[in-house]
């Protein structure tokens, strides 16, 4: 037999639930505001005490409302935050199961793909997916089995909010850890993101790939081409992450392909350069854009990456020599349309000259003594305005 106190608590609960059931959109928004304010951070036992052991009765109303109204964005952000209070509460496994049993994961993933939904609501959806993923391997597998990796990756590429994109990165990082059945799927999803148009998405994908690579253990064949293409970016933070990933990848079976690819980028293909020349002849204004062309940006970044690799590992430097890296660097120094290619190629070439006496002798013969001494001088930081490259007949490159 229930006590008077218990009967009063049950009466308050029923009154609250009836108020929710009869409320319109505005009234429900106020109820959610009050719930979020008073219950944020509570444990599952505390929520049960708040709702007289009937917290699940309110949770089921929240999930039902979510499934019915999420396409209209009606109080969506507040609904998701309220559900998050239940799912993130300590000892909340019961609430989590109840949410998943009604298709909660599929709803959250679908929200990410709806164009009319506000960014803040999508961020709350990502946070709920984080909570679910962090609950264990079974839940990570559930997200992946629901085509979650594709939905999450596509949202990362399309999102306009860097803060939201960073939340997505946290989710992807969680999905790649402790998820052996689907870690390769996440890994491939990250590689697929690299050609996207969002610099922030590229940067975060590269960072997460560095975490995922040792977990997966093996490399995917497409990663070399995708990473090398990213070097054509105008965003230095993306280029930095690409070079950091390249430093990691040389420790795997793609090492030879990666080094060959970097050396090849030092000399743009005749096909690409002929296209450029045709554009310049037809439109003089195109010449002003040549410094930002992806192939020249790739060339400069490749010269930089080669320098980083060579300084870190003598064996890599020796492999690069066999791939005719010196020839490529000297060709890059001759790119009069892109000063950064000249500067970075000269700095990397100087590294090889200092490391290998035979290279120093070869470069001296190609440049001529006067230019070679200028090349080695401490003040050398970029191709000098008074010399031209390649040198004219006779060995000197000075004007």
C-alpha distance (Angstrom), angle and dihedral (degrees) to the residues before:
residue distance angle dihedral
X1 . . .
X2 3.80 . .
X3 3.78 121.4 .
X4 3.79 124.6 -120.2
X5 3.82 88.9 -106.9
X6 3.80 92.3 53.2
X7 3.80 91.6 46.7
X8 3.81 90.0 52.5
X9 3.82 90.8 50.6
X10 3.81 92.1 49.9
X11 3.80 89.6 48.0
X12 3.81 90.8 53.4
X13 3.81 90.3 49.4
X14 3.79 92.9 50.5
X15 3.78 90.3 46.8
X16 3.80 90.9 51.4
X17 3.80 92.9 48.4
X18 3.80 90.9 47.9
X19 3.80 89.6 50.6
X20 3.82 89.3 53.8
X21 3.80 93.2 46.4
X22 3.80 92.6 51.9
X23 3.82 97.3 39.9
X24 3.78 124.2 109.1
X25 3.81 124.8 -138.0
X26 3.81 95.0 -80.8
X27 3.80 94.6 45.8
X28 3.80 92.0 48.3
X29 3.79 89.8 51.3
X30 3.83 89.1 56.2
X31 3.81 91.3 47.6
X32 3.81 90.4 52.3
X33 3.81 91.7 48.0
X34 3.80 90.7 54.0
X35 3.82 92.9 44.5
X36 3.82 92.4 51.4
X37 3.79 92.4 46.5
X38 3.81 95.9 49.9
X39 3.80 102.0 36.1
X40 3.80 106.5 38.4
X41 3.80 109.9 130.9
X42 3.80 97.3 9.9
X43 3.80 121.5 143.1
X44 3.80 122.8 -121.3
X45 3.84 92.8 -102.2
X46 3.81 89.6 51.0
X47 3.80 91.2 50.6
X48 3.79 90.0 49.6
X49 3.79 89.8 51.3
X50 3.81 90.2 49.0
X51 3.81 90.6 52.9
X52 3.82 97.7 38.0
X53 3.82 91.9 -109.1
X54 3.80 90.3 -51.2
X55 3.82 102.5 98.1
X56 3.80 90.7 125.0
X57 3.81 89.0 62.9
X58 3.80 89.4 63.3
X59 3.81 93.3 40.8
X60 3.81 91.4 55.5
X61 3.81 89.1 52.3
X62 3.80 90.4 51.3
X63 3.81 93.0 49.5
X64 3.80 92.0 45.9
X65 3.80 90.9 50.3
X66 3.82 89.5 48.1
X67 3.80 93.1 53.2
X68 3.81 92.5 47.4
X69 3.81 100.5 43.4
X70 3.83 108.4 26.6
X71 3.81 93.7 100.8
X72 3.81 90.7 57.4
X73 3.82 94.7 48.1
X74 3.82 89.3 -129.5
X75 3.84 105.8 166.1
X76 3.79 85.5 -31.7
X77 3.79 97.5 148.5
X78 3.82 92.1 48.9
X79 3.79 91.8 46.4
X80 3.80 91.2 52.8
X81 3.79 92.9 46.5
X82 3.81 90.2 50.1
X83 3.79 92.2 50.0
X84 3.79 87.3 47.5
X85 3.82 89.8 59.4
X86 3.80 88.7 60.0
X87 3.81 97.3 42.3
X88 3.81 96.2 45.1
X89 3.80 95.5 45.5
X90 3.80 117.3 114.1
X91 3.84 110.7 -95.9
X92 3.81 90.4 14.6
X93 3.81 99.1 139.5
X94 3.80 90.6 116.9
X95 3.81 91.4 56.5
X96 3.78 91.3 46.4
X97 3.78 92.8 54.1
X98 3.80 91.4 47.6
X99 3.81 90.4 52.4
X100 3.80 93.7 47.6
X101 3.81 93.4 47.1
X102 3.81 90.6 63.5
X103 3.81 93.3 51.3
X104 3.79 97.8 -93.2
X105 3.82 95.6 156.0
X106 3.80 93.7 52.5
X107 3.80 90.8 49.3
X108 3.80 92.7 50.8
X109 3.80 91.9 48.7
X110 3.78 92.1 48.0
X111 3.80 90.6 52.5
X112 3.82 89.1 59.9
X113 3.79 91.4 59.2
X114 3.82 98.8 48.2
X115 3.79 112.7 103.3
X116 3.83 96.8 -157.3
X117 3.80 94.3 56.0
X118 3.81 115.5 101.9
X119 3.80 118.7 -111.3
X120 3.81 93.2 -119.3
X121 3.80 91.6 57.6
X122 3.79 90.5 49.5
X123 3.79 89.8 51.2
X124 3.82 89.6 54.1
X125 3.81 88.3 50.5
X126 3.81 89.7 53.5
X127 3.82 90.4 49.9
X128 3.81 90.5 53.3
X129 3.80 90.0 50.2
X130 3.81 87.4 51.9
X131 3.80 90.4 54.4
X132 3.80 90.9 49.4
X133 3.82 93.5 46.6
X134 3.80 92.1 48.2
X135 3.81 90.4 54.9
X136 3.79 92.2 78.0
X137 3.77 149.6 -71.1
X138 3.82 94.7 -65.9
X139 3.78 91.1 58.4
X140 3.79 93.6 46.4
X141 3.78 88.7 53.5
X142 3.80 90.2 49.9
X143 3.81 91.1 55.5
X144 3.81 91.8 48.5
X145 3.81 92.9 45.6
X146 3.81 87.8 55.0
X147 3.84 89.9 61.2
X148 3.77 86.5 -101.7
X149 3.80 98.4 148.1
X150 3.80 91.8 59.3
X151 3.82 93.6 46.4
X152 3.79 93.2 46.5
X153 3.81 94.0 46.1
X154 3.80 92.6 48.6
X155 3.79 90.2 50.2
X156 3.81 91.2 50.6
X157 3.80 89.9 53.8
X158 3.82 94.0 48.0
X159 3.80 101.6 38.4
X160 3.80 116.0 111.8
X161 3.79 95.2 -161.3
X162 3.80 118.1 84.7
X163 3.80 90.3 -161.2
X164 3.80 90.5 56.1
X165 3.81 91.4 45.3
X166 3.79 89.5 55.0
X167 3.81 89.3 53.5
X168 3.81 88.7 52.3
X169 3.80 89.7 52.2
X170 3.81 89.5 55.0
X171 3.81 88.9 52.3
X172 3.81 94.0 49.3
X173 3.79 90.6 46.9
X174 3.80 89.1 53.5
X175 3.81 91.7 49.3
X176 3.80 92.7 53.5
X177 3.82 93.1 51.9
X178 3.79 120.2 76.6
X179 3.79 92.3 -1.1
X180 3.83 106.3 105.8
X181 3.80 94.4 162.1
X182 3.80 93.8 59.2
X183 3.82 106.0 18.8
X184 3.81 90.4 104.9
X185 3.78 89.8 53.7
X186 3.79 90.8 54.4
X187 3.81 90.2 45.6
X188 3.82 92.0 53.1
X189 3.80 90.0 46.1
X190 3.80 90.3 56.1
X191 3.81 91.4 50.4
X192 3.81 89.9 49.5
X193 3.81 88.8 56.3
X194 3.79 95.3 59.5
X195 3.84 97.4 85.8
X196 3.84 92.8 50.1
X197 3.80 120.4 120.7
X198 3.80 96.8 -120.6
X199 3.84 111.7 94.7
X200 3.81 91.1 -161.4
X201 3.80 91.4 52.5
X202 3.80 89.7 49.5
X203 3.79 91.7 49.7
X204 3.81 93.8 48.9
X205 3.81 92.6 44.6
X206 3.80 91.1 52.9
X207 3.80 91.0 48.9
X208 3.80 92.0 50.1
X209 3.80 91.6 45.8
X210 3.80 88.5 59.0
X211 3.81 87.7 56.9
X212 3.79 94.3 42.5
X213 3.80 97.9 47.0
X214 3.83 98.3 72.1
X215 3.81 90.0 42.2
X216 3.81 93.1 53.2
X217 3.80 91.2 40.1
X218 3.81 97.2 -161.2
X219 3.81 128.9 69.7
X220 3.77 129.4 -123.6
X221 3.85 114.9 -124.8
X222 3.81 93.0 -125.3
X223 3.80 95.6 57.0
X224 3.82 94.9 83.5
X225 3.79 95.5 55.2
X226 3.81 93.0 42.4
X227 3.81 94.5 50.2
X228 3.81 93.3 45.9
X229 3.80 90.6 51.8
X230 3.80 90.3 52.2
X231 3.82 87.3 62.1
X232 3.81 86.0 73.7
X233 3.80 90.3 71.8
X234 3.79 123.4 118.7
X235 3.81 90.6 -145.5
X236 3.79 112.4 94.1
X237 3.81 94.2 -159.2
X238 3.81 89.5 58.8
X239 3.80 92.2 45.7
X240 3.80 90.0 50.8
X241 3.82 92.2 53.9
X242 3.82 90.8 46.4
X243 3.81 91.5 53.9
X244 3.81 90.9 46.6
X245 3.81 89.2 53.4
X246 3.80 90.6 47.7
X247 3.81 88.5 54.5
X248 3.80 88.1 56.5
X249 3.81 95.8 42.8
X250 3.82 94.4 57.5
X251 3.78 85.6 72.5
X252 3.81 91.1 64.3
X253 3.81 136.8 65.8
X254 3.82 92.7 -83.5
X255 3.80 91.8 67.6
X256 3.81 96.4 106.8
X257 3.80 93.9 44.9
X258 3.80 90.5 47.7
X259 3.80 94.5 50.9
X260 3.81 91.7 46.2
X261 3.79 89.7 49.9
X262 3.80 93.3 51.0
X263 3.81 92.8 49.7
X264 3.80 90.8 47.1
X265 3.82 90.4 55.2
X266 3.82 90.1 60.3
X267 3.81 89.0 72.4
X268 3.83 112.3 43.0
X269 3.78 112.9 -141.4
X270 3.80 119.6 -93.9
X271 3.80 88.2 -120.6
X272 3.79 92.7 59.6
X273 3.79 96.1 42.3
X274 3.81 91.7 48.5
X275 3.80 89.2 54.4
X276 3.78 88.6 52.8
X277 3.80 93.1 49.1
X278 3.80 90.9 50.8
X279 3.80 90.9 52.8
X280 3.78 92.4 48.5
X281 3.80 92.0 51.7
X282 3.79 92.6 49.6
X283 3.80 97.3 42.0
X284 3.84 121.8 23.3
X285 3.81 91.2 -162.6
X286 3.83 90.3 68.1
X287 3.79 89.3 70.8
X288 3.80 88.9 69.9
X289 3.79 89.7 59.5
X290 3.80 97.8 51.0
X291 3.83 95.7 95.4
X292 3.79 90.1 62.8
X293 3.78 97.5 46.7
X294 3.82 110.2 125.3
X295 3.81 94.4 -126.1
X296 3.80 91.6 56.6
X297 3.80 91.4 44.4
X298 3.81 88.1 50.8
X299 3.78 89.8 48.8
X300 3.80 92.9 53.3
X301 3.81 93.4 43.3
X302 3.81 91.2 48.0
X303 3.81 90.2 53.3
X304 3.80 89.2 50.6
X305 3.82 93.6 46.9
X306 3.80 91.8 48.7
X307 3.79 89.7 52.6
X308 3.80 91.6 50.8
X309 3.81 92.7 49.1
X310 3.80 94.5 45.4
X311 3.80 93.2 50.6
X312 3.80 91.7 49.0
X313 3.81 98.3 48.4
X314 3.79 129.3 24.5
X315 3.82 92.4 -160.2
X316 3.81 90.3 57.7
X317 3.79 89.9 49.2
X318 3.80 89.3 53.9
X319 3.81 92.0 49.1
X320 3.78 89.6 51.3
X321 3.80 90.5 53.8
X322 3.81 90.3 57.7
X323 3.81 87.8 51.6
X324 3.86 89.3 57.9
X325 3.77 94.7 -110.4
X326 3.82 92.3 158.5
X327 3.79 90.6 59.5
X328 3.80 89.7 49.8
X329 3.79 94.1 48.3
X330 3.79 92.6 50.3
X331 3.80 89.3 49.4
X332 3.81 89.9 51.6
X333 3.81 89.3 50.7
X334 3.80 86.7 59.7
X335 3.81 94.1 59.5
X336 3.80 100.0 115.2
X337 3.81 91.0 178.9
X338 3.79 95.7 62.6
X339 3.78 119.2 42.7
X340 3.81 93.5 -173.7
X341 3.80 90.2 61.0
X342 3.79 88.9 52.7
X343 3.79 93.1 47.8
X344 3.81 98.0 46.3
X345 3.81 93.5 41.1
X346 3.80 90.6 51.8
X347 3.82 92.0 49.7
X348 3.80 91.8 50.0
X349 3.79 92.4 44.8
X350 3.79 88.8 52.5
X351 3.81 87.7 55.3
X352 3.82 91.3 55.7
X353 3.80 91.4 45.0
X354 3.81 90.2 55.1
X355 3.80 93.2 45.5
X356 3.82 99.7 45.9
X357 3.84 124.3 38.8
X358 3.82 91.6 -160.6
X359 3.80 90.0 56.9
X360 3.80 89.8 49.6
X361 3.80 90.8 54.0
X362 3.81 92.3 47.3
X363 3.80 93.1 49.1
X364 3.82 91.6 47.3
X365 3.79 90.8 55.0
X366 3.81 92.4 48.0
X367 3.79 95.8 46.7
X368 3.75 102.1 36.0
X369 3.79 123.7 -122.0
X370 3.80 98.2 -82.6
X371 3.80 96.6 51.5
X372 3.80 91.0 40.3
X373 3.81 91.7 57.4
X374 3.79 89.6 47.8
X375 3.81 88.9 48.7
X376 3.83 90.6 55.2
X377 3.79 96.0 44.5
X378 3.85 117.4 114.5
X379 3.80 91.2 -122.7
X380 3.82 91.5 59.4
X381 3.80 107.3 113.3
X382 3.79 103.0 136.2
X383 3.80 137.7 8.6
X384 3.78 107.2 -66.9
X385 3.79 118.1 -112.7
X386 3.78 92.2 -128.2
X387 3.80 99.2 58.7
X388 3.75 135.2 67.8
X389 3.78 130.0 -150.5
X390 2.98 135.5 -111.8
X391 3.80 94.1 37.8
X392 3.77 119.7 -117.2
X393 3.80 123.1 -113.4
X394 3.78 110.1 -62.7
X395 3.80 96.2 49.9
X396 3.82 102.8 -93.4
X397 3.78 123.9 114.1
X398 3.77 96.9 -170.7
X399 3.80 117.4 114.8
